[in-house]
């Protein structure tokens, strides 16, 4: 009887611990659809790390009126709230955020509850901060214990009155990230993102096969970039003029560069990441586009992430 009771208690504790897990799936800054289902579905239209504050104000994006109901916002996505309920059926994890403005001043908000599907967002108004670098730190806070953890950071820049240089040449980044993607028979036709994040366990990625593209069958740990369809930037011969290059900066400061290479027809590209001996530390991936004919090169974005080992 005592053995049965011990097993039952162990089972309850295990289930309870599992029920309260929280893992980042996505965070970003960009345009989202704020429609009638604003609390049921996070619909991301475009993400980027450089934005024209003047255009965002004039086209209504800062008021949620761009093209009807698109809002300039920051967002975070975690597991469905049913995954972390307490004994009363209440989600135990809440979110907080801190904005660091271009002049170094900060604003904090929360804690607040996630929408039922597990995401949250807030609209960004640039106000008098029309140019400069912004930073948004996301935290989760346990409703009962008050434990607080930093889970994501997003950085972006604002200009005033002009788009990023590459956009004036008919190319603009729509998405850049690091995480797990599906590498199947349609690898060159559709970019299937499973999970993105900025903190990864290098040991788990190696042990579960993600660094070899074998996690859960065909999931690969990778970095990616998404731009317009290649048909949008063809030369007179019908060849896409924009190609991509990238540079990896490893945790010890050493770098590796590759490219230029052609985008897949839908306009995206990716490469698998192997951590090798760099099991812990901060990584950075800079993306560039290069014109096939003129060789003009523009940096169009970057991704930063950290690796841990065994935790």
Rosetta blueprint (number, residue, H / E / L):
1 X L
2 X H
3 X H
4 X H
5 X H
6 X H
7 X H
8 X H
9 X H
10 X H
11 X H
12 X H
13 X H
14 X H
15 X H
16 X H
17 X H
18 X H
19 X H
20 X L
21 X L
22 X L
23 X L
24 X L
25 X L
26 X E
27 X E
28 X E
29 X E
30 X E
31 X E
32 X E
33 X E
34 X L
35 X L
36 X L
37 X L
38 X L
39 X L
40 X L
41 X L
42 X L
43 X E
44 X E
45 X E
46 X E
47 X E
48 X L
49 X L
50 X E
51 X E
52 X E
53 X H
54 X H
55 X H
56 X H
57 X H
58 X H
59 X L
60 X L
61 X H
62 X H
63 X H
64 X L
65 X L
66 X E
67 X L
68 X L
69 X L
70 X E
71 X E
72 X E
73 X E
74 X E
75 X E
76 X E
77 X E
78 X L
79 X L
80 X L
81 X H
82 X H
83 X H
84 X H
85 X E
86 X L
87 X L
88 X L
89 X L
90 X L
91 X E
92 X L
93 X E
94 X E
95 X E
96 X E
97 X E
98 X E
99 X E
100 X E
101 X L
102 X L
103 X L
104 X L
105 X L
106 X E
107 X E
108 X E
109 X E
110 X E
111 X E
112 X E
113 X E
114 X L
115 X L
116 X L
117 X L
118 X L
119 X E
120 X E
121 X E
122 X E
123 X E
124 X L
125 X L
126 X L
127 X L
128 X L
129 X L
130 X L
131 X L
132 X E
133 X E
134 X E
135 X E
136 X E
137 X E
138 X E
139 X E
140 X E
141 X E
142 X E
143 X L
144 X L
145 X L
146 X L
147 X L
148 X E
149 X E
150 X E
151 X E
152 X E
153 X E
154 X E
155 X E
156 X E
157 X E
158 X E
159 X E
160 X L
161 X L
162 X L
163 X L
164 X L
165 X H
166 X H
167 X H
168 X H
169 X H
170 X L
171 X L
172 X L
173 X L
174 X L
175 X E
176 X E
177 X E
178 X E
179 X E
180 X E
181 X E
182 X E
183 X L
184 X L
185 X L
186 X L
187 X L
188 X L
189 X L
190 X L
191 X L
192 X E
193 X E
194 X E
195 X E
196 X E
197 X L
198 X L
199 X E
200 X E
201 X E
202 X H
203 X H
204 X H
205 X H
206 X H
207 X H
208 X L
209 X L
210 X H
211 X H
212 X H
213 X L
214 X L
215 X E
216 X L
217 X L
218 X L
219 X E
220 X E
221 X E
222 X E
223 X E
224 X E
225 X E
226 X E
227 X L
228 X L
229 X L
230 X H
231 X H
232 X H
233 X H
234 X E
235 X L
236 X L
237 X L
238 X L
239 X L
240 X E
241 X L
242 X E
243 X E
244 X E
245 X E
246 X E
247 X E
248 X E
249 X E
250 X L
251 X L
252 X L
253 X L
254 X L
255 X E
256 X E
257 X E
258 X E
259 X E
260 X E
261 X E
262 X E
263 X L
264 X L
265 X L
266 X L
267 X L
268 X E
269 X E
270 X E
271 X E
272 X E
273 X L
274 X L
275 X L
276 X L
277 X L
278 X L
279 X L
280 X L
281 X E
282 X E
283 X E
284 X E
285 X E
286 X E
287 X E
288 X E
289 X E
290 X E
291 X E
292 X L
293 X L
294 X L
295 X L
296 X L
297 X E
298 X E
299 X E
300 X E
301 X E
302 X E
303 X E
304 X E
305 X E
306 X E
307 X E
308 X E
309 X L
310 X L
311 X L
